[in-house]
Amino acid sequence: MILVYTIGLGLRAMAWRSLLKEEVSYRNVFLVLNAGYLLNNVLPFRLGELGRAFILGRKGLGFWRVFTTILIERAFDMAIVAGLVLGTLPAVWGSAGANQVAVLVMGVVLTGLFVLHLLARNRDKALALFDKLSLRSPRLLALGKHRIQAFFTGLAALTDFSRFAQVLAWMMAAWLSAVLAQFLLLRAFAPSANFLWAAFGQGVVALGVALPSSPAYVGILEAAWVSALTLVGLQPGTALAYAFASHLLNIVVTGLIGGYALANEGFSLGNLYYRIRKETT
C-alpha cells in the first residue's frame, strides 16, 4: 500500500509539473508537493497549499503563478472525485439523492474550469479591466498588477489542449494509484472488499475534506471513511480501524518526504508560517 501510494504522489507531481510547463525540476516539484501535505497535517485551513506556492515560487516562478496552478489542480481533483462518486454509487448504494450531489459538484467544477479558460483566453481584456477598476478601488490597486499578471500566467495551461489532456491523464493515473493503495489496505481489514468499495470511499472522503478544516483533517477524514464503508456493509468498528490505519500511513509517508523537503529548503514550520502570512497580506 505504501509503495503504490508513493507512486501516486509521484504521478501527481508529474501533473503539477505539467501545469508549471516543466519550468521546475521534477525533484523540486515532488518534494514541495509533499512539503505542502506535511503543512496541511500540522496547520489548519489547508495552509499547506499556500506553503507549497511560497516554496516553489522562490524558484523564480513567483507565488501567485504557482498558487494559480494549485487552484487548477484542485479543480481537476474535484472533477475526478465527482466522477468517482458518480461511477461507483449505483453499484455500492444506488441512492439517487447522493448521485445528484455528485452531479452538482461536477457541474460546478466544470463551470469553474470553463470560466478560468475564458479568463486565460482573454488575458489582455481582463488586465485592461483590472486597470480601470483599480483606479476606483484602492484595495485592487494594493493587490498589484504583477500579481494579476502572474495569476494569468498560471492559467496558461488551460489554453493548450494537449497540455490540458496531459495534466488530466497524469491526474487520473494518480487517482487510480490512490484508490488502488486504499484497496490493498482495505483487504487487510475486510478480505471480501472489492475495488469499488475503495473507489467509492475515496471519492466520499475527498468530498468530505475538500473544504479547509482542522490540521490533517482529524476526525473529518475518519468520519467520511466510516460513513462510506458502512454504507457498503462494513461494520463501523472495522471501518474506523481501517480509517485510522489509512490516515496514519498517509501522514507518515508525506511527513517523512515533506520533512526532508522543508529541511532541504532551510525552513522551520514557524518561519514558513510567518513568510506565508507576509506574502498573502
Secondary structure as UniProt FT lines:
FT   HELIX           2..19
FT   TURN            20..22
FT   HELIX           26..42
FT   TURN            45..46
FT   HELIX           47..56
FT   HELIX           57..61
FT   HELIX           63..92
FT   HELIX           96..121
FT   HELIX           123..136
FT   HELIX           138..143
FT   HELIX           145..154
FT   HELIX           155..159
FT   HELIX           161..189
FT   TURN            191..192
FT   HELIX           195..208
FT   HELIX           215..217
FT   TURN            218..219
FT   HELIX           220..231
FT   TURN            232..233
FT   HELIX           236..265
FT   HELIX           269..280
//
